[in-house]
Every structure is written in C-alpha cells, then in structure tokens.
Amino acid sequence: MAKPRARDPEETPPFERVQALVKRIPRGRVATYGQLSRMIDGRLTPVGVGWAIRAASDAIPWQRVVGAKGRISTEREHPGLQREMLESEGVRFDDEGRVDLERHGWEPSVR
C-alpha cells in the first residue's frame, strides 16, 4: 500500500495552520494576531486569526495570543481570565496592562 503524500503546508487550510502555530507557543511566551497572520503569509487577517483560534477546541493555548501592543484581547468575554492564565505561566504585565513583547514575545526558529 502506498504511503499517503504529506500535505504541503501551503495546502493546509489557514484555520488549521493558525491552530498548529498556537499549539507551538511555549509557556511564558506570547504571539500577536498580526504575527500569526504574517506567519501564514497573510492568508487570514489578524481578525481572521482570532476567528481561527475561537473555532479551535480548548486544547490550544489561546491565552498566549495577544493584541499588537501586548494587550489582552478577551476581556469582554472572559474578564481577567487571559491575564490570570498568562501570569500563572510567568508572563508579566506593565502598569497599563500590556505584556512586554520584547521579553515575552515568541519568535519561532522554524515555521
């Protein structure tokens, strides 16, 4: 029986690509919606990236994705939850409620 052909990452649907990337973000690190959009060659806007994360199961670390300036993005739906989860991983916030992206930003070595 022939081996199934590996799917080219470019052929993978964008929601799946985003979800796979979010799974790779390590504890104590964050990525932004725009960063994830760029990592999939703009196949989804940052808003579309948010929809891809929202459509995922709870098995992905959704809390590790923040806004462009390091701000929490889920405050209306889950007040305090995202910040609490990130702080439990060692992520620190400044006085204005932003994550220091220089310190806690995720830079994958390979897509």
C-alpha positions, -999 to 999 in steps of 0.1 A, spaced: 0 0 0 14 34 -9 22 59 18 -1 89 19 16 120 5 25 146 31 4 177 27 23 208 17 19 235 45 7 259 18 -22 235 11 -32 233 47 -63 253 54 -55 286 71 -75 279 103 -55 246 107 -22 264 102 -31 291 128 -42 264 153 -10 244 147 11 276 153 -7 284 185 0 249 198 37 256 194 38 288 215 56 278 247 46 286 283 56 321 293 56 334 257 30 352 236 24 359 199 2 386 184 -26 381 160 -7 401 133 24 380 138 4 348 133 -12 363 102 22 371 87 34 335 96 7 321 73 16 346 46 -14 368 52 -40 341 43 -60 354 72 -61 389 86 -54 394 123 -92 393 129 -94 361 109 -66 346 131 -89 354 160 -117 335 144 -94 305 138 -85 305 174 -121 309 186 -131 279 163 -104 257 179 -110 232 206 -99 242 241 -68 220 235 -49 250 222 -33 276 244 -54 305 232 -44 327 261 -9 330 246 -22 352 217 -25 389 224 -31 422 205 -4 440 186 6 462 216 6 433 240 -29 439 253 -53 413 264 -79 406 237 -106 386 255 -115 410 283 -152 413 273 -159 376 271 -137 365 300 -128 393 323 -94 387 339 -91 351 327 -65 356 300 -43 377 322 -46 353 351 -36 324 329 -6 342 314 6 354 348 4 318 361 29 310 333 53 338 344 42 364 319 44 399 334 23 430 326 32 467 328 12 493 347 -10 498 317 -19 461 314 4 453 285 27 423 280 64 432 274 67 417 239 104 421 239 107 399 269 78 375 264 73 375 226 76 342 208 100 340 179 99 305 164 131 293 148 112 274 120 77 278 107 
